[in-house]
Amino acid sequence: MQSDSQAGADSKNIAAVRLRLSGRVQGVGYRPFVLRLARQRDIAGSVQNLLGEVEVIAEGPSRDIETFAADLVARAPPLAQPCMGRREAILPRGLRGFVILESATATAANVFVPPDAFTCSDCLRELNDPRDRRYGYPFINCTQCGPRYTLIHALPYDRKNTTMAKFALCEACATEYSTPGDRRFHAEPLACSACGPHLILEQRQRPVCTATEEALLQVVRLLRTGAVVAVKGIGGYHLMCDACQPAAVATLRARKRRPHKPLAVLFPQRGADGLDSVREHVMLDPVAAEALLSAARPIVLVARGPQSTIAPEVAPGLTEIGVLLPYSPLHHLLMNSFGSPLVATSGNVSGEPVLCDDDEARTRLGEIADAFLHHDRRIVRPADDSIVRVVRSRAQVLRLGRGLAPCEMRLPSPVRVPMLAVGGHLKSSIALAWGDRAVISPHIGDMGTVRSEQVFAQVVNDLQRLHGVQAEVVVCDAHPHYATTRWARGCGLPLMTVQHHRAHASALVTEAGIKRPALIFAWDGAGFGDDGTLWGGETFFGKPGDWRRVASMRPFRLPGGEGAGRAPWRSAAALCWEAGIEWLDNPAPPLSLEAWRRKVNAPTSSAVGRLFDAAAAIILGVHDTTFEGQGPMWLEARATAGANEEAALPVHAPMGEILRIDWAPLIGAIRDTRESIAVRATKFHMTLARTIAEVARRLRAEFAFDTVGLTGGVFQNRRLTQFAAEELERAGFEVGLGERIPCNDGGLAFGQLAEVSARLRAPGLERGAG
C-alpha cells in the first residue's frame, strides 16, 4: 500500500469512507456480498464484523463510492436487513483490492441475532441433483439458508462460535468457504457428507444405521407401517407419523397422552409454487399461501378441504389443519421419499419446550417413539415452530418461534437502563430492551415444570449474553403466583410489575404504531387485576403508561379459580348459579354449590375466556378438556356466518363505577335447544361482537378516540375478531389488530417493556419488590 502523502498526489477524484452498518448483517452472507459488490465496482478496502455491526472501508472514485454505499442497503441479500449507520470521510490511502478482515470483538455491542433460515432454492436444487456432490445430503446450506439462532454459542457469528466448530472442513468445502465468488463463501454451517454432520437411526436405544441414505429409507418404511418416529430437526425434535393413517395418529395421541389438541401436518413441496400437495387437502387462500411460503416457514392454520384424506384424528372437533412445509433439507428428503402428509408435532411433553438434546429425547420420548432419527449437530437452544393464522386477510402470529424469533421491535420511548421482561405463566416468552430496541425470544412454553423453568433460565442468560447486554431492571406480571414472577422477585434486580391486561394493550398499541389515545378491549382467560380479582373482560382508554379502565364484564364467582380453565363445567355452573338459572346437564358435584355459596375457592372473575368455556359446556357438552382453549376452539368451529337479529348485551353504568357488560342474557339464549348448535354458537359470537361495538359507541360520547384495538387470547378466535371488526367499522371506528406480536400471553413480555418504557421517567425502584 502507498503512504497517505503518496496517494494524495494522484487521487484528486478519489474518495474514501468508513461506513458502519447495523441491523441483520451477520449470519446472512452480508460480508461476502459486500466483497463481491466492491470488486464489481473496483472499490478497494475491507469489510469486518464487529459485535453486531459491519464496518466497511471503501476507497475509489467519488461517484463509484456513492453508488457502492447506496447498493450496500438497496441490493443486500434477501435475508439481510442492513441499516446505514455512521458514515465518516477518511483520507485515501491508495488501497489495492478488497478483503474480508477477521471479526473484531473489542467493540461495543449492537448485536442482531439471526433466526434460523429455510432451505433456499439453490441448495434445494443441488439437494435433488444426482450430479451434485451434496445430492441427498440432509445438512446442505449456504450463506442464504440453514440454522443460525439454534447453533450459535456466541457472537460474532463465525464458525468457531457455533456447534459446527467440531466439524473440520474437507478440502472441497474449505475451497468454497474461502472463495469470494462462491455462494458458500463464509457460510458458517458449511458442510458436506465427507466432513459434516450425519444421521443416526436408533431403535430401542441402539444405533441400527449410520448411513444417511439407508437411515432415511428405513425411516420411511417405518412410517408407512404406522410407526411413530422422533426426528431431530433444526430447533428440536418432531414426533412424526402418517397423517392419513387414523391408527397411527391414534397411537401417537395415546402414547403422548394428548387426546384432543390439534397436531401440525408436514406436506411435500410439489408443483410450480410448491403448494400442489397442500391444495389437495385444504382450502388455500392467497394470504395463507404467502404465509406458508414466507421465510419463516411457519405452521399456518387453514380450513380443511372436503376431499382431504388426512385422518380426522389430526384435529378433532376443528375445521382447520395446521399446515407446514419442509424448511430443512432433512424434511425435504423425508417428504420427497414418503410422498404424502406426515404429522409433525413438537417432540415434548405437552406444554413444555421442545426437546433438543439427544439423551433427554431418548429419556422423555422413549415410550412414545418407535425409533429416533438423530443427527450429531448439537442444538444449543430449542426453537419450536412458529404458528400463524389468517384473520381479516392478514397473517397474524399466534406463536413466535423458529424463523420469526428472536424478533426485533422498536420501543417508542428508549429505556434508561437495560430491562428484562419475563412475560406470564402460559405461552411464555421473554424480552430484552436497551435503548429503543426490544428483542423477543422464541416461544418457551408453559411454566410450572422443571424443564420449562430450566429452559426459561437458559434463554434469559442466552438472550443477554448473545446481545452483550446485561439487564439492570426486571419487569414481570402482577400475578404473585406466576413462576416468572417468583423468578423475578428472586433474581436480585430492581423489580417493576405490569398488570396483565395493560401489558396486552401496550403490546398492541406499540406494535400497531397507534399514536393517539385509543380504546382497547383486552379479553382473555384470566389475569391478576388491580383489586386482586381475576380480570379478563377489560376495556381500557388511553395509551401505554396511562391506561384507564373504563369497562369490564359483569363479575362472577368462579368455582375452582384459575383451575376452571380445564373444566368448562365450572364456568357454566357459576354463571347459571349467579343468574339463578337451572342447568339440567350440570355435572357439578353435590358439595360444589355449597362451597360456591360460601365463597370457598371461588374467586371473583370477569374473564370473557370463561364465558366461552361456559358456552362450550352448555352448547356442546364439553365439560372437561385436555388442553387450554379446547372448548372455545370447538365452539368457534361450529359457528357460521353472522346473523342480523342479535342484539348487544346490556351495558350498565352503576353509580361511581365503570361500565359493566351484563352477560346474563347470553345464558338463556345458548340454553335454547330449539335452536341448532351452529345457530347458538353463532349467536354467542355475534352477540359479543355487537357488544364490543356498543361499548365503543357509548364511550365515544365521553372520550375522544377513533381507533379500537382488540387483544388478549380471546381474539385468537377468528369468528369473534371478524364479527367485531366489521361491527366497529360500521360504527365508524378504525380497528387495531396485532400481526407480528401474538395477542395471547406470548406477547406479554413485549407489552411489559412497552408499558414500562412509556411510564418510566425517573429512578427510585426498590430492589426485589414490585
C-alpha positions in Angstrom: 0.0 0.0 0.0 1.1 3.6 -0.6 1.6 6.2 2.1 -1.1 8.9 2.6 1.2 11.6 1.1 2.0 9.5 -2.0 -1.7 8.7 -2.6 -2.8 12.3 -2.2 -0.8 13.5 -5.2 -2.7 11.3 -7.7 -6.1 10.9 -6.1 -8.0 14.2 -6.9 -11.1 12.3 -7.8 -10.5 9.5 -5.2 -12.6 9.4 -2.1 -12.6 7.1 1.0 -15.2 6.5 3.6 -15.7 4.4 6.8 -19.2 3.0 6.9 -21.0 1.3 9.9 -24.0 -0.8 9.0 -26.2 -2.4 11.7 -29.4 -4.4 11.5 -29.4 -8.0 10.4 -26.0 -8.1 8.8 -24.5 -11.2 10.4 -25.3 -14.8 9.6 -26.9 -13.8 6.3 -24.0 -13.7 3.9 -23.5 -10.0 4.1 -19.7 -9.7 4.2 -19.3 -11.9 1.0 -22.0 -9.8 -0.6 -20.0 -6.6 0.3 -16.8 -8.1 -1.1 -18.4 -9.1 -4.4 -20.1 -5.7 -4.8 -16.8 -3.9 -4.1 -15.0 -6.0 -6.7 -17.7 -5.4 -9.3 -17.3 -1.6 -8.7 -13.5 -1.7 -8.5 -13.7 -0.4 -4.9 -10.7 -1.0 -2.7 -10.9 -1.5 1.1 -12.2 -4.0 3.6 -15.3 -5.4 5.4 -15.2 -6.6 9.0 -17.6 -8.0 11.5 -17.9 -6.1 14.7 -20.2 -7.1 17.6 -23.5 -6.9 15.8 -22.4 -4.4 13.1 -20.3 -4.4 10.0 -17.6 -1.9 9.2 -16.8 -1.1 5.6 -13.7 0.8 4.5 -14.2 1.9 0.8 -11.9 3.8 -1.4 -12.3 4.7 -5.1 -13.7 7.3 -7.5 -16.2 9.6 -5.7 -19.1 8.7 -8.0 -18.5 5.0 -7.5 -18.2 5.3 -3.8 -21.7 6.9 -3.7 -23.3 4.2 -5.8 -21.5 1.5 -3.7 -22.7 2.9 -0.4 -26.3 3.1 -1.7 -26.1 -0.5 -3.0 -25.0 -1.8 0.4 -28.6 -1.4 1.5 -30.6 -1.5 -1.7 -29.0 -4.7 -3.1 -28.5 -6.6 0.1 -29.1 -10.4 0.2 -32.7 -11.5 0.8 -32.1 -12.5 4.5 -30.2 -9.3 5.3 -31.8 -6.2 6.7 -29.0 -3.6 6.8 -29.3 -0.1 8.2 -26.7 2.5 7.3 -25.4 4.0 10.5 -22.4 6.2 10.9 -20.6 7.5 7.7 -17.2 9.1 8.0 -15.0 10.6 5.3 -11.4 9.4 5.7 -8.1 10.2 4.0 -7.5 8.0 0.9 -4.5 5.7 1.4 -4.1 4.2 -2.1 -5.6 0.9 -1.1 -5.4 -2.0 -3.6 -8.0 -4.8 -3.6 -10.9 -5.6 -1.2 -10.6 -8.1 1.6 -12.7 -9.6 4.5 -10.9 -8.9 7.8 -11.1 -11.2 10.8 -14.0 -10.4 13.1 -13.3 -7.9 15.8 -14.6 -8.4 19.4 -13.3 -5.4 21.3 -16.2 -3.1 20.3 -19.4 -2.0 21.9 -22.2 -4.4 21.2 -25.0 -3.6 18.8 -25.9 -7.2 18.1 -28.7 -8.6 15.9 -29.0 -12.4 16.4 -30.2 -14.0 13.1 -33.1 -16.5 13.2 -32.9 -19.9 11.5 -33.5 -19.8 7.8 -35.3 -22.3 5.5 -33.5 -24.2 2.7 -33.0 -21.8 -0.3 -33.9 -22.7 -3.8 -30.3 -23.0 -4.9 -29.5 -25.5 -2.2 -32.7 -27.4 -2.8 -31.8 -27.7 -6.5 -28.4 -29.2 -5.5 -30.0 -31.5 -2.9 -32.1 -33.1 -5.7 -29.4 -33.2 -8.4 -27.7 -36.6 -8.6 -24.7 -34.9 -10.3 -24.1 -32.6 -7.3 -21.7 -33.7 -4.6 -24.2 -32.7 -2.0 -27.0 -34.8 -3.5 -29.2 -36.1 -0.8 -27.1 -34.5 2.0 -29.5 -33.5 4.8 -27.4 -30.7 6.1 -26.8 -28.7 2.9 -26.8 -24.9 3.4 -25.2 -21.7 2.1 -25.0 -18.1 3.2 -28.7 -17.6 2.5 -30.1 -20.6 4.4 -29.6 -23.0 7.3 -29.5 -22.9 11.1 -28.5 -19.7 12.9 -30.1 -19.0 16.3 -30.1 -22.6 17.4 -26.4 -23.3 16.8 -24.7 -20.0 17.8 -22.7 -20.2 21.0 -21.5 -16.6 20.9 -21.1 -13.7 18.6 -19.6 -12.5 16.2 -21.2 -15.1 14.0 -18.1 -17.1 13.0 -17.8 -20.9 12.6 -15.7 -21.2 15.7 -18.6 -19.7 17.7 -21.1 -22.3 16.6 -21.7 -26.0 17.1 -20.2 -26.6 13.7 -16.7 -25.8 15.1 -16.1 -29.5 15.8 -16.5 -30.4 12.1 -13.3 -29.6 10.2 -13.9 -28.6 6.6 -12.8 -31.0 3.9 -10.6 -29.6 1.1 -13.6 -29.1 -1.2 -15.7 -27.3 1.4 -12.7 -25.2 2.6 -12.2 -24.0 -1.0 -15.8 -22.9 -1.2 -15.6 -21.3 2.2 -12.6 -19.2 1.1 -13.6 -18.3 -2.5 -15.2 -14.9 -2.7 -17.3 -15.7 -5.8 -18.8 -18.8 -4.2 -22.2 -18.5 -2.6 -20.8 -20.6 0.3 -18.0 -18.0 1.0 -18.0 -17.7 4.8 -21.2 -19.8 5.1 -20.6 -20.8 8.8 -22.7 -24.0 8.9 -21.0 -25.2 5.7 -20.5 -29.0 5.4 -20.9 -32.0 3.1 -21.1 -35.7 3.6 -17.3 -36.0 3.8 -16.8 -33.6 6.7 -20.1 -32.6 8.2 -22.9 -34.0 10.5 -24.6 -37.2 9.7 -27.8 -39.1 10.6 -28.1 -42.0 13.1 -31.2 -44.2 13.1 -31.8 -45.7 16.5 -34.3 -48.2 17.8 -34.6 -49.5 21.4 -31.7 -47.0 22.2 -29.3 -48.8 19.9 -28.0 -47.4 16.6 -29.2 -49.6 13.7 -28.0 -47.4 10.8 -25.5 -44.6 10.4 -25.5 -44.4 6.6 -27.6 -41.4 5.7 -29.4 -42.8 2.6 -30.2 -46.1 4.3 -31.3 -44.4 7.5 -33.8 -42.3 5.5 -35.1 -45.3 3.7 -35.7 -47.2 6.9 -37.5 -44.3 8.5 -39.8 -44.0 5.5 -40.5 -47.8 5.8 -41.3 -47.4 9.5 -43.6 -44.5 8.9 -45.5 -46.4 6.2 -46.2 -49.3 8.7 -47.8 -46.8 11.1 -44.8 -46.3 13.4 -44.1 -43.1 15.4 -40.6 -41.7 14.7 -38.8 -38.9 16.6 -36.9 -36.8 14.1 -34.3 -34.3 15.1 -34.5 -31.1 13.1 -33.2 -27.5 13.4 -34.7 -26.4 16.6 -35.6 -29.7 18.2 -37.4 -33.0 17.7 -40.6 -33.6 15.9 -42.8 -36.7 16.5 -43.9 -37.9 13.1 -46.4 -40.5 11.8 -48.5 -41.0 8.7 -51.2 -38.2 8.8 -53.5 -40.3 6.6 -53.5 -43.4 8.9 -56.1 -43.0 11.7 -54.5 -45.8 13.6 -51.0 -44.2 13.5 -52.4 -40.9 14.7 -54.4 -42.6 17.5 -51.2 -44.4 18.6 -49.3 -41.1 18.8 -52.1 -39.5 20.7 -52.4 -42.4 23.2 -48.6 -42.5 23.8 -48.2 -38.8 24.2 -51.3 -38.5 26.3 -52.6 -35.8 24.0 -56.2 -36.9 23.1 -57.5 -33.8 21.5 -55.0 -31.0 20.9 -54.5 -30.5 17.2 -51.4 -31.8 15.5 -49.4 -30.0 12.8 -49.1 -31.7 9.4 -46.0 -31.5 7.2 -46.7 -31.6 3.4 -44.4 -32.4 0.5 -43.4 -29.4 -1.5 -44.7 -30.1 -5.0 -45.7 -28.1 -8.1 -44.7 -24.7 -9.6 -45.2 -22.9 -6.3 -44.6 -25.9 -4.0 -48.2 -26.0 -2.8 -49.9 -28.6 -5.0 -49.9 -31.2 -2.3 -51.3 -28.8 0.2 -54.2 -27.8 -2.1 -55.2 -31.5 -2.2 -56.2 -31.3 1.4 -57.1 -27.7 2.4 -58.8 -24.6 1.0 -55.9 -22.3 0.5 -56.4 -18.6 0.0 -53.6 -16.3 -1.3 -52.7 -14.9 2.1 -52.3 -18.3 3.7 -50.3 -19.4 0.6 -48.0 -16.4 1.0 -47.6 -17.2 4.7 -46.7 -20.8 4.1 -44.0 -19.8 1.6 -42.7 -16.9 3.7 -39.1 -17.1 5.0 -40.3 -18.2 8.5 -42.0 -21.4 7.0 -44.5 -21.3 9.9 -47.4 -23.6 10.7 -50.4 -21.9 9.1 -54.0 -22.7 10.2 -56.0 -23.4 7.1 -59.6 -24.7 6.5 -59.7 -28.4 5.8 -61.0 -29.3 2.3 -63.9 -31.8 1.7 -61.6 -34.0 -0.4 -58.9 -34.4 2.3 -57.8 -37.9 3.3 -56.0 -36.7 6.4 -57.2 -38.6 9.4 -59.9 -36.7 11.3 -58.0 -37.6 14.5 -55.3 -35.0 13.5 -57.6 -32.1 14.6 -60.8 -33.5 16.3 -63.6 -31.1 16.7 -62.0 -28.5 14.4 -62.4 -27.4 10.8 -58.8 -26.3 10.4 -55.5 -28.1 9.9 -52.1 -26.7 10.9 -50.2 -26.9 7.6 -46.4 -26.9 7.5 -43.9 -27.0 4.5 -40.5 -28.6 4.7 -37.9 -26.0 5.9 -34.8 -28.1 6.4 -33.0 -30.4 3.9 -33.8 -33.4 6.1 -37.6 -32.5 5.9 -37.4 -32.2 2.1 -35.6 -35.6 1.8 -38.2 -37.3 4.1 -41.1 -35.8 2.3 -39.7 -36.5 -1.2 -39.4 -40.1 -0.2 -42.6 -40.6 1.8 -44.7 -38.6 -0.7 -47.7 -37.7 1.4 -48.5 -35.7 4.6 -46.9 -36.5 7.9 -47.9 -35.4 11.4 -45.0 -33.3 12.7 -45.9 -32.3 16.2 -43.4 -31.0 18.8 -41.3 -33.6 20.4 -42.0 -32.7 24.0 -44.2 -33.3 27.0 -47.3 -31.2 26.1 -46.8 -27.6 27.1 -43.1 -27.8 27.8 -40.3 -26.6 25.5 -39.5 -28.8 22.5 -36.7 -31.3 23.3 -33.4 -30.7 21.5 -30.9 -32.9 23.4 -30.4 -36.4 22.2 -30.1 -38.1 25.6 -33.1 -36.1 27.0 -35.2 -37.0 24.0 -34.4 -40.7 24.5 -35.5 -40.5 28.1 -38.6 -38.4 27.7 -39.8 -39.6 24.3 -38.7 -43.2 24.7 -42.2 -44.5 25.4 -43.7 -42.5 22.5 -41.4 -43.1 19.6 -40.7 -46.5 17.9 -37.5 -45.1 16.5 -35.3 -42.0 16.6 -33.6 -40.2 13.7 -30.8 -38.3 15.4 -28.0 -36.2 14.0 -24.7 -35.2 15.5 -25.0 -31.4 15.1 -25.8 -30.1 18.5 -28.7 -27.8 19.1 -27.7 -25.1 21.6 -31.2 -23.9 22.4 -34.7 -25.0 21.4 -36.9 -23.2 18.9 -40.4 -24.6 18.3 -42.3 -23.9 15.0 -44.0 -20.6 14.6 -47.8 -20.6 14.2 -49.8 -18.1 12.0 -53.5 -17.7 11.3 -55.1 -15.5 8.6 -57.5 -13.1 10.1 -59.2 -10.3 8.0 -56.8 -11.1 5.1 -53.7 -10.7 7.2 -51.3 -13.3 8.6 -51.3 -12.9 12.4 -48.7 -14.6 14.5 -50.0 -16.8 17.3 -46.7 -18.2 18.3 -43.2 -16.7 17.8 -40.8 -19.5 17.1 -38.2 -20.8 14.6 -37.8 -18.4 11.7 -39.5 -15.4 13.4 -37.6 -15.1 16.6 -35.6 -13.6 18.0 -38.0 -10.9 17.0 -36.8 -7.3 16.8 -39.2 -4.4 17.7 -38.7 -0.7 18.4 -39.9 1.0 21.5 -41.4 4.5 21.1 -39.5 5.6 24.2 -36.0 4.5 25.0 -35.4 2.8 28.3 -32.9 4.4 30.6 -31.2 1.2 31.6 -31.4 -2.3 30.0 -34.5 -4.2 31.1 -35.6 -7.8 31.0 -39.3 -8.6 30.8 -40.3 -12.2 31.8 -43.8 -12.4 30.5 -46.6 -14.5 32.0 -47.2 -18.1 33.0 -48.6 -19.7 29.9 -47.1 -19.5 26.3 -44.1 -18.0 27.9 -41.5 -15.9 26.1 -39.2 -13.2 27.4 -38.0 -9.9 26.0 -34.9 -7.7 26.4 -34.8 -4.0 25.9 -31.9 -1.5 25.7 -32.2 2.0 24.2 -35.2 1.8 21.9 -34.6 -1.8 20.9 -36.7 -4.7 22.2 -35.8 -8.4 21.3 -38.4 -11.1 21.9 -37.3 -14.6 22.4 -38.9 -17.6 20.7 -41.8 -19.3 22.5 -40.6 -21.2 25.5 -43.7 -23.0 26.8 -46.0 -23.1 29.8 -44.2 -22.6 33.1 -44.6 -24.7 36.1 -42.4 -27.7 35.2 -38.8 -28.3 35.9 -37.8 -28.4 32.3 -39.8 -25.2 31.4 -38.1 -23.3 34.2 -34.6 -24.7 33.1 -35.1 -23.6 29.5 -36.5 -20.2 30.7 -33.4 -19.6 32.8 -31.2 -20.6 29.8 -33.0 -18.3 27.4 -32.7 -15.4 30.0 -29.0 -15.9 30.1 -28.5 -16.5 26.4 -30.5 -13.5 25.3 -28.4 -11.2 27.4 -25.1 -12.9 26.6 -25.6 -13.0 22.8 -26.6 -9.4 22.6 -23.9 -8.2 25.0 -26.5 -6.5 27.2 -26.9 -7.1 30.9 -30.3 -6.2 32.3 -30.4 -3.8 35.3 -34.2 -4.0 35.9 -36.6 -6.9 35.6 -40.2 -6.5 34.7 -42.9 -9.1 35.5 -46.6 -9.7 35.7 -48.5 -8.6 38.7 -49.7 -12.1 39.5 -48.0 -13.1 42.7 -48.0 -16.8 42.0 -46.7 -17.0 38.4 -43.4 -18.9 38.2 -41.9 -16.0 36.2 -42.9 -13.5 39.0 -41.3 -15.7 41.6 -38.1 -15.8 39.5 -38.2 -12.0 39.0 -38.5 -11.5 42.8 -35.6 -13.7 43.5 -33.2 -12.5 40.8 -31.8 -9.6 42.9 -32.5 -6.9 40.4 -34.8 -3.9 40.8 -38.3 -5.0 40.0 -41.3 -3.5 38.2 -44.7 -5.1 37.7 -47.2 -4.5 34.9 -50.8 -5.5 35.2 -51.6 -8.3 32.8 -54.2 -6.6 30.6 -52.4 -3.3 30.4 -49.4 -5.3 29.0 -51.7 -6.7 26.3 -53.0 -3.2 25.5 -49.5 -1.7 25.3 -48.2 -4.5 23.1 -50.9 -4.0 20.6 -50.7 -0.2 20.5 -46.9 -0.2 20.3 -46.8 -2.8 17.5 -49.6 -1.1 15.5 -48.0 2.3 15.9 -51.2 3.9 17.2 -50.2 7.4 18.2 -53.4 8.9 19.6 -55.3 7.6 22.7 -57.3 4.6 21.8 -59.9 2.2 23.2 -58.6 -1.3 23.8 -60.6 -4.4 24.6 -58.3 -6.9 26.4 -60.2 -10.1 26.7 -58.7 -13.4 27.8 -59.0 -16.3 30.3 -57.6 -14.7 33.4 -55.1 -12.1 34.7 -54.5 -10.7 38.1 -56.4 -7.4 38.5 -55.7 -4.3 40.5 -58.3 -5.3 43.0 -56.9 -8.9 43.5 -59.7 -10.5 41.4 -59.3 -12.4 38.2 -59.8 -9.9 35.3 -60.3 -11.0 31.7 -63.0 -8.8 30.2 -61.4 -5.4 30.4 -61.7 -2.3 28.3 -59.1 0.5 28.6 -58.8 4.0 27.2 -55.5 5.8 26.8 -52.0 4.9 25.8 -49.1 3.0 27.1 -48.1 4.2 30.6 -51.5 5.9 31.0 -54.4 3.3 30.8 -57.7 4.0 32.4 -60.0 1.0 32.9 -63.4 2.2 31.5 -65.4 -1.0 31.1 -65.5 -4.6 32.2 -67.6 -7.8 32.0 -70.0 -8.3 35.0 -68.0 -10.3 37.6 -69.0 -13.7 38.8 -67.6 -16.1 41.3 -65.6 -19.0 39.7 -65.5 -22.3 41.5 -62.0 -23.7 41.3 -60.5 -20.3 40.4 -57.9 -20.4 37.6 -58.2 -24.2 37.5 -61.6 -23.7 35.8 -59.7 -23.2 32.5 -59.6 -27.0 32.1 -63.1 -27.7 33.4 -65.7 -25.7 31.4 -68.5 -27.1 33.6 -67.2 -24.9 36.4 -67.8 -21.7 34.4 -71.2 -22.8 33.1 -72.3 -23.8 36.7 -71.1 -20.5 38.1 -72.9 -18.4 35.5 -76.1 -20.4 35.9 -75.9 -20.1 39.7 -75.1 -16.4 39.6 -78.1 -15.8 37.2 -80.5 -18.1 39.1 -80.9 -20.3 36.0 -81.2 -24.1 36.2 -78.8 -26.0 34.0 -80.2 -29.5 33.6 -76.9 -31.0 32.4 -74.9 -29.6 35.3 -72.3 -32.2 36.3 -71.2 -30.2 39.4 -70.5 -32.4 42.5 -73.2 -32.0 45.2 -71.0 -30.0 47.5 -69.7 -27.6 44.9 -72.8 -25.4 45.0 -72.5 -25.0 48.8 -68.8 -24.3 48.5 -69.6 -21.6 45.9 -72.2 -20.1 48.1 -69.7 -19.9 51.0 -67.1 -18.4 48.6 -64.7 -21.3 49.3 -62.1 -21.4 46.5 -64.4 -19.3 44.3 -62.6 -16.1 43.4 -64.3 -13.3 41.5 -63.7 -13.2 37.8 -64.6 -11.0 34.8 -62.9 -13.2 32.3 -64.5 -13.5 28.8 -62.5 -16.7 28.3 -64.6 -18.3 31.0 -67.8 -17.1 29.2 -66.5 -19.1 26.1 -65.9 -22.1 28.3 -69.4 -21.9 29.7 -70.9 -21.7 26.3 -68.9 -24.7 25.1 -70.1 -26.7 28.1 -73.8 -25.7 27.6 -73.9 -25.8 23.8 -71.5 -28.6 23.1 -71.5 -30.6 26.3 -67.7 -30.0 26.7 -67.5 -30.4 30.5 -63.8 -31.2 30.8 -60.9 -30.5 28.4 -57.4 -31.8 27.8 -55.8 -28.7 26.6 -56.1 -24.9 27.1 -58.8 -23.3 24.9 -60.3 -26.6 23.7 -63.9 -25.6 24.5 -63.7 -22.2 22.8 -61.9 -23.6 19.8 -64.5 -26.3 19.3 -67.3 -23.6 19.8 -65.7 -21.4 17.1 -65.5 -24.3 14.7 -69.3 -24.7 15.0 -70.1 -21.1 14.4 -71.1 -19.9 10.9 -71.7 -16.5 9.2 -73.2 -13.9 11.5 -77.0 -13.3 11.8 -78.6 -9.9 11.8 -81.0 -10.2 14.7 -78.5 -10.5 17.6 -78.6 -7.5 20.0 -75.7 -6.3 22.1 -75.7 -7.3 25.8 -77.0 -4.8 28.3 -74.3 -2.3 29.4 -74.9 -0.5 32.8 -73.1 2.3 34.5 -73.5 1.8 38.2 -73.0 5.0 40.3 -69.3 5.8 40.6 -68.3 2.6 38.7 -67.0 1.8 35.2 -69.3 0.4 32.5 -70.4 -3.2 33.2 -71.4 -5.6 30.5 -74.1 -8.0 31.7 -73.6 -11.5 30.3 -76.8 -12.9 31.8 -79.0 -12.7 28.7 -76.4 -14.9 26.9 -77.1 -17.8 29.2 -80.8 -18.1 28.2 -80.0 -17.8 24.5 -77.4 -20.6 24.5 -79.6 -22.9 26.5 -82.4 -22.8 24.0 -82.1 -26.3 22.5 -84.9 -25.5 19.9 -82.0 -23.8 18.0 -79.3 -25.9 16.4 -75.8 -26.0 17.8 -74.5 -23.9 14.9 -77.1 -21.2 15.4 -76.4 -21.0 19.1 -72.7 -20.9 18.6 -73.0 -18.2 16.0 -75.4 -16.1 18.2 -72.9 -16.3 21.0 -70.1 -14.9 18.9 -72.2 -12.3 17.2 -73.7 -11.0 20.4 -70.3 -10.4 21.9 -69.2 -8.7 18.7 -72.2 -6.4 18.8 -71.5 -5.7 22.4 -68.0 -4.6 21.7 -69.3 -2.1 19.1 -72.0 -0.9 21.6 -69.4 -0.3 24.4 -67.2 1.7 21.9 -70.2 3.8 20.9 -71.1 4.5 24.5 -67.6 5.5 25.4 -67.1 7.7 22.4 -69.5 10.2 23.9 -67.2 10.5 26.9 -63.7 10.0 25.4 -62.2 11.2 22.2 -60.9 8.3 20.1 -61.0 6.9 16.6 -59.2 3.6 17.0 -60.5 0.5 18.8 -58.0 -2.3 19.4 -58.7 -6.0 20.1 -56.2 -8.0 22.0 -55.9 -10.9 24.5 -56.2 -14.6 24.0 -59.9 -14.4 23.2 -59.1 -12.6 20.0 -57.3 -15.6 18.6 -60.9 -16.5 17.7 -61.2 -15.6 14.1 -65.0 -15.6 14.1 -65.2 -13.1 17.0 -62.5 -10.9 15.7 -64.0 -10.8 12.2 -67.5 -10.1 13.5 -66.3 -7.4 16.0 -64.1 -5.7 13.4 -67.0 -5.4 10.9 -69.3 -4.0 13.6 -66.7 -1.5 14.7 -66.0 -0.3 11.2 -69.8 0.1 10.5 -69.8 2.3 13.6 -67.1 4.5 12.1 -64.0 3.2 14.0 -60.6 2.2 12.8 -59.7 -1.3 14.1 -56.3 -2.2 15.5 -55.1 -5.8 15.4 -51.7 -7.3 16.1 -49.7 -9.1 13.4 -46.1 -9.7 14.4 -46.7 -9.9 18.2 -49.1 -12.7 19.5 -52.3 -11.3 21.0 -52.1 -14.1 23.6 -49.7 -14.3 26.5 -46.8 -14.9 24.1 -46.9 -11.1 23.6 -46.9 -10.1 27.3 -43.2 -9.7 27.6 -43.1 -7.1 24.8 -46.1 -5.4 26.3 -44.5 -5.2 29.6 -41.5 -3.4 28.1 -43.7 -1.1 26.0 -45.7 -0.2 29.1 -42.7 0.4 31.3 -40.7 2.4 28.7 -43.7 4.7 28.3 -44.3 5.2 32.0 -40.8 5.2 33.5 -39.4 8.6 33.7 -37.4 8.6 36.9 -35.4 6.1 39.0 -36.4 5.1 42.5 -37.0 1.4 42.0 -36.9 -0.9 45.1 -34.7 -4.0 44.9 -36.6 -7.3 45.0 -40.1 -5.8 45.4 -42.8 -4.9 43.0 
